[in-house]
Amino acid sequence: MSTNAPVHTGRHFLQIPGPTNVPDRVLRAMDMPTIDHRGPEFAQLGREVLEGCKTVFRTEKPVIIYPSSGTGAWEAAIVNTLSPGDKVLMAETGHFATLWCALARRFRIEVEFLPGDWRHGASPEAIEARLREDRGHAIKAVMVVHNETSTGVTSRIAEIRKAIDRAAHPALFMVDTISSLGSISYEHDAWGVDVTVSCSQKGLMLPPGLGFNAVSDKALAAAKSNTMPRSYWDWNEIIASNVSGGWPYTPATNLLYGLKEAITMLQEEGLDNVFARHLRHAAAARAAVRAWGLEILCLNEAEHSPILTAVVMPQGHDADHFRQVTLDHFDMSLGAGLSKVKGKVFRIGHLGHFNDLMLMGTLAGVEMGLARARVPHNPGGVTAAMASLLGSAAD
């Protein structure tokens, strides 16, 4: 029986910036019989993953794990610390910052949204200036996306913490690390973050389904005095159950098996080595884009994302058409442009369980896709990336 549909062999290249490729080790770890989530075997697993998460968030404080998406973890951060009518300061860095802003407003939070051009990260200077103006401390929280997955821009969280301190402002500091945790250097305790939000399907190399809140003592104190209704998301009830390795409701048992293995893999490589690997791959990807003569969406060299590269399409060419051509001919998925940049950019994911040859295959697919879709570009991007990798390789 003949068909016009392309027949692909080999493994599909999933090069979106999350969900990422799940390592075989993690898949095998999840391939376990369901166990009693009130029994001693699960309690041991629960305690192990809760302690292991602290090493990834770089914290000594509680890490709360939800059966949820990252959106659920966003909501948990809000309902545990803020009350209806509270004012917060957020930075418009891209699509996901905009979504977090919209979610907060649904809970009757008054959001002051510092405008951005989607090509730069949150400005520490603008945040400091606004907090200095807030002499009555009406602003209860500063909320920032660490790595904006829609734009390939990383905000400078440590500098923002210093800006808050220079303003001597008591606002809580909340950070979304949904696409950065486990891939980009991050320090929950050392950077004075009060609530770190994350999820499972990016740097933690798991399928979607787990959400996280890492919380400071200051955040826990806020959770005891705020008036926002919550039940499922309540930190205090979960932390009380976590003491014995359990949860107050049915947890995502098999995902927790996978989380344990993923943490082990990160520890085996060493987090600093993981971060360095992502920086190498990002530099090589940018070398390829520049050699093609294309434009990178992020404009600040200090804010280039280590986990994805967003590429601006030449005028008159549609990024979604290019992505479809690449998928049809080379069985590779690239990230779409979202909302304001829909059709204008495509995103190359290079994070998680990833290596040099996987990057080279990805960039070769992009270069062939550009040619097949007749997108104006210079040849040689793959060669430039190879030179970058060889030049940065350890002896």
ABEGO torsion letter per residue (X at the ends): XBBABBBBBEBBBBABAOBBBBBAAAAAAABBBBBBAABAAAAAAAAAAAAAAAAAAGBABBBBBBBBBAAAAAAAAAAAABBBGBBBBBBBAEAAAAAAAAAAAAAGBBBBBBBBAGABBBBAAAAAAAAAABAAGABABBBBBABBAAAGBBBBAAAAAAAAAAAGBABBBBBBAAAABGABBBBAAAAGBABBBBBAABAAGBBBGBBBBBBBAAAAAAAAABABBBAAABAAAAAAAAAAGBBABBBBAAAAAAAAAAAAAAAAAEAAAAAAAAAAAAAAAAAAAAAAGBBBABABAAABBAABBBBBBBBGBBAAAAAAAAAAAAGBBBBBBBEAABGABBBBBBBEBBBAAAAAAAAAAAAAAAAAAGBBBBBGAAAAAAAAAAAABBX
